[in-house]
């Protein structure tokens, strides 16, 4: 897959320009379509804990987690969200036991093959941030095939963060900018926040409005460090394999109740305007 649109590790400017009109599912769930986030990012945590509590293997927890990815992705599309980003495999996850990593790669291959018809039916485009180069060849082929088959879809963008780390992404972007400066193609004074954002893997994708983390941990774990500067954070004790549509809706409701100020202050009575 050699086209820029298919290239993993950078979301090109082919991303949808506007949010799809919310489906009736938003009304059924009691959500105000106007209050929905445009981009939701998810740190899927707790597969191993869920499995251990039930006397199952960690891989069985990951397998159940993959089923939840399918359900939440479809639900997000039905609600009319424009972007859904899943923290699927971090750059640090390579330190896990080899058998677990191999099992995760197989689950990813199975997911791409099994879910392609669903992605096509729902006009969902698959993208990747991070990289595929260190993944097994068979896994790379499965992911690239799905990306290529969905490359023209505009209803929603599903992004999998694979071999991804926020610090690693920033380092890659800064090195790319430094190379441009060294070659005389870029004036250092022209480097602003927008230029950095465009150089990141997420490219033209809007920053996440809401980040959800499951399993009770309250940290961002090197995920989208630049992009979530002003995102709302939602932490839940529910392990990812138990996370369902109602839990996703609860996070959206909490988001809709928050006032996003982006560094500004709320105007109070008597303030000089």
C-alpha positions as CSV (number, residue, x, y, z in Angstrom):
1,X,0.0,0.0,0.0
2,X,1.9,3.0,-1.2
3,X,-0.6,5.7,-1.4
4,X,-0.4,8.5,1.2
5,X,-4.0,7.9,2.2
6,X,-3.1,4.4,3.1
7,X,0.1,5.2,4.9
8,X,0.0,4.3,8.6
9,X,1.4,6.7,11.2
10,X,0.0,9.9,9.8
11,X,-3.7,10.9,9.4
12,X,-3.8,12.9,6.1
13,X,-6.1,15.7,5.2
14,X,-8.7,13.3,3.8
15,X,-10.4,13.2,7.2
16,X,-14.1,14.3,7.2
17,X,-14.5,18.1,7.2
18,X,-17.6,18.0,9.3
19,X,-19.4,15.8,11.8
20,X,-22.0,13.5,10.3
21,X,-25.5,14.3,11.2
22,X,-26.3,12.4,14.5
23,X,-28.4,9.3,14.0
24,X,-31.6,8.8,16.0
25,X,-29.6,6.6,18.4
26,X,-28.5,9.8,20.2
27,X,-32.1,10.7,20.9
28,X,-32.9,7.2,22.0
29,X,-30.0,7.3,24.5
30,X,-31.3,10.6,25.8
31,X,-28.3,12.6,24.5
32,X,-28.5,16.1,23.0
33,X,-26.9,15.8,19.6
34,X,-25.5,19.4,19.9
35,X,-23.6,18.5,23.1
36,X,-21.9,15.4,21.7
37,X,-18.1,15.5,21.4
38,X,-16.7,15.4,17.9
39,X,-13.7,13.2,18.8
40,X,-13.6,10.6,21.6
41,X,-10.3,8.8,22.5
42,X,-10.3,5.7,24.7
43,X,-7.6,4.1,26.9
44,X,-8.9,0.6,27.0
45,X,-7.6,-0.8,30.3
46,X,-8.4,-3.8,32.5
47,X,-8.5,-6.8,30.2
48,X,-6.0,-8.6,32.3
49,X,-7.6,-7.7,35.6
50,X,-11.0,-8.8,34.3
51,X,-9.6,-12.1,33.3
52,X,-7.7,-12.7,36.5
53,X,-10.9,-12.0,38.6
54,X,-12.6,-14.8,36.6
55,X,-9.7,-17.3,36.6
56,X,-9.2,-16.9,32.9
57,X,-6.1,-16.2,30.8
58,X,-5.0,-12.7,30.0
59,X,-5.6,-13.5,26.3
60,X,-9.2,-14.3,27.0
61,X,-9.5,-10.9,28.6
62,X,-8.1,-9.3,25.4
63,X,-10.4,-11.4,23.3
64,X,-13.4,-10.1,25.2
65,X,-12.0,-6.6,24.9
66,X,-11.9,-6.9,21.2
67,X,-15.6,-7.7,21.2
68,X,-16.2,-4.5,23.1
69,X,-14.2,-2.5,20.5
70,X,-16.6,-3.7,17.9
71,X,-19.7,-2.8,20.0
72,X,-18.5,0.7,21.0
73,X,-17.3,1.5,17.5
74,X,-20.7,0.6,16.0
75,X,-22.5,2.5,18.8
76,X,-20.3,5.6,18.2
77,X,-21.2,5.5,14.6
78,X,-24.9,5.2,15.4
79,X,-24.6,8.2,17.7
80,X,-23.1,10.3,14.9
81,X,-19.6,10.8,16.3
82,X,-17.0,11.8,13.8
83,X,-13.8,10.3,15.3
84,X,-13.1,7.5,17.7
85,X,-9.5,6.7,18.6
86,X,-8.5,3.5,20.5
87,X,-5.2,3.0,22.4
88,X,-4.7,-0.5,21.2
89,X,-1.0,-1.3,21.6
90,X,1.5,1.0,23.1
91,X,5.2,1.3,22.3
92,X,5.8,0.0,25.9
93,X,3.6,-3.1,25.4
94,X,6.4,-4.9,23.7
95,X,7.9,-5.6,27.1
96,X,5.0,-8.0,27.9
97,X,5.5,-11.7,27.6
98,X,6.1,-12.9,24.0
99,X,3.1,-15.2,24.1
100,X,0.8,-12.4,25.1
101,X,2.2,-10.1,22.4
102,X,1.8,-12.8,19.8
103,X,-1.8,-13.4,21.0
104,X,-2.6,-9.6,20.7
105,X,-1.2,-9.5,17.2
106,X,-3.4,-12.5,16.2
107,X,-6.4,-10.8,17.7
108,X,-5.7,-7.7,15.7
109,X,-5.5,-9.7,12.5
110,X,-8.7,-11.5,13.3
111,X,-10.4,-8.2,14.1
112,X,-9.4,-6.7,10.7
113,X,-10.7,-9.7,8.8
114,X,-13.9,-10.1,10.8
115,X,-14.9,-6.5,11.1
116,X,-14.2,-5.3,7.6
117,X,-17.8,-5.9,6.4
118,X,-19.1,-3.9,9.4
119,X,-16.7,-1.1,8.7
120,X,-17.8,-1.0,5.1
121,X,-21.5,-1.2,5.9
122,X,-21.2,1.7,8.3
123,X,-18.9,3.7,6.1
124,X,-16.2,3.8,8.8
125,X,-12.6,4.5,7.7
126,X,-9.8,2.7,9.6
127,X,-6.6,4.7,10.3
128,X,-3.5,4.0,12.3
129,X,-1.2,6.2,14.4
130,X,2.1,5.1,15.8
131,X,3.3,2.6,13.2
132,X,3.1,-0.9,11.7
133,X,6.8,-1.5,10.9
134,X,7.5,-3.5,14.1
135,X,4.3,-5.6,13.9
136,X,4.5,-9.1,12.3
137,X,4.2,-9.1,8.5
138,X,0.9,-10.9,8.6
139,X,-0.5,-8.4,11.0
140,X,0.7,-5.5,8.8
141,X,-1.0,-7.0,5.8
142,X,-4.3,-7.4,7.6
143,X,-4.3,-3.8,8.8
144,X,-3.2,-2.3,5.5
145,X,-5.8,-4.3,3.7
146,X,-8.6,-3.0,5.9
147,X,-7.2,0.6,5.7
148,X,-7.2,0.3,1.9
149,X,-10.7,-1.1,1.7
150,X,-12.1,1.7,3.8
151,X,-10.0,4.6,2.6
152,X,-12.8,6.4,0.9
153,X,-15.3,6.2,3.8
154,X,-16.4,9.5,5.3
155,X,-19.0,8.7,8.0
156,X,-16.6,8.2,10.9
157,X,-12.9,7.7,11.4
158,X,-11.8,4.8,13.6
159,X,-8.1,5.2,14.6
160,X,-6.1,2.5,16.2
161,X,-3.0,3.6,18.1
162,X,-0.5,0.8,17.4
163,X,3.1,0.7,18.6
164,X,2.2,4.2,19.8
165,X,3.5,6.5,22.5
166,X,2.9,10.2,22.9
167,X,6.5,11.1,23.7
168,X,7.7,9.0,20.8
169,X,5.3,10.8,18.5
170,X,6.5,14.2,19.7
171,X,10.1,13.2,19.3
172,X,9.4,12.0,15.7
173,X,7.7,15.3,14.9
174,X,10.4,17.4,16.4
175,X,13.1,15.5,14.4
176,X,11.1,16.0,11.2
177,X,10.8,19.7,11.8
178,X,14.5,19.9,12.7
179,X,15.4,18.2,9.4
180,X,13.3,20.7,7.5
181,X,15.1,23.6,9.3
182,X,18.5,22.1,8.7
183,X,17.8,21.7,5.0
184,X,16.8,25.3,4.7
185,X,13.2,24.5,3.8
186,X,11.7,25.8,7.0
187,X,12.2,29.0,9.0
188,X,12.3,28.2,12.7
189,X,10.1,31.3,13.3
190,X,7.4,29.6,11.2
191,X,7.1,26.7,13.7
192,X,4.0,27.3,15.7
193,X,1.4,25.1,17.4
194,X,-0.5,24.5,14.2
195,X,2.6,23.4,12.4
196,X,3.5,21.0,15.2
197,X,0.0,19.6,15.2
198,X,0.1,19.0,11.5
199,X,3.4,17.2,11.8
200,X,2.1,14.7,14.4
201,X,0.6,11.3,13.5
202,X,-2.9,12.7,13.9
203,X,-2.3,15.2,11.1
204,X,-5.6,16.9,10.2
205,X,-7.6,15.1,12.8
206,X,-9.3,17.4,15.4
207,X,-8.0,17.0,18.9
208,X,-10.0,14.8,21.2
209,X,-12.8,16.5,23.1
210,X,-13.2,13.6,25.5
211,X,-10.8,10.9,26.8
212,X,-12.2,7.9,28.5
213,X,-10.1,5.5,30.6
214,X,-11.5,2.3,32.1
215,X,-10.4,0.1,35.0
216,X,-10.0,2.8,37.6
217,X,-6.5,4.0,36.8
218,X,-6.3,7.8,36.7
219,X,-3.5,8.6,34.3
220,X,-3.1,9.2,30.6
221,X,-0.2,6.7,30.1
222,X,1.7,8.5,27.3
223,X,-1.4,8.8,25.1
224,X,-1.9,11.8,22.8
225,X,0.0,14.0,25.1
226,X,-0.1,17.1,22.8
227,X,-3.6,16.5,21.5
228,X,-5.4,16.2,24.8
229,X,-4.2,19.5,26.4
230,X,-7.8,20.7,26.7
231,X,-9.7,17.4,26.5
232,X,-12.2,16.4,29.2
233,X,-11.1,13.3,31.1
234,X,-13.5,10.6,32.2
235,X,-12.3,7.8,34.5
236,X,-14.4,4.8,35.3
237,X,-13.7,1.7,37.5
238,X,-15.3,-0.6,35.0
239,X,-12.9,-2.9,33.3
240,X,-12.8,-2.6,29.5
241,X,-14.4,-6.1,28.9
242,X,-17.4,-5.0,30.9
243,X,-17.7,-1.5,29.4
244,X,-20.9,-1.3,27.4
245,X,-23.0,1.2,25.4
246,X,-24.7,2.6,28.5
247,X,-21.3,3.2,30.1
248,X,-20.2,5.1,26.9
249,X,-23.4,7.1,27.0
250,X,-22.8,8.0,30.7
251,X,-19.4,9.4,29.7
252,X,-21.0,11.4,27.0
253,X,-23.6,12.8,29.4
254,X,-20.9,13.8,31.9
255,X,-19.0,15.5,29.1
256,X,-22.1,17.4,28.1
257,X,-22.5,18.8,31.6
258,X,-19.0,20.2,31.7
259,X,-18.2,23.8,30.7
260,X,-15.1,23.9,28.4
261,X,-13.3,27.2,28.8
262,X,-9.9,26.5,27.1
263,X,-8.1,28.7,29.7
264,X,-10.7,31.4,29.9
265,X,-12.6,32.3,33.0
266,X,-16.4,32.4,33.5
267,X,-17.9,35.8,33.3
268,X,-19.3,36.8,36.7
269,X,-21.8,39.5,37.6
270,X,-20.1,42.9,37.8
271,X,-17.2,41.9,35.6
272,X,-15.9,44.6,33.2
273,X,-16.3,43.4,29.7
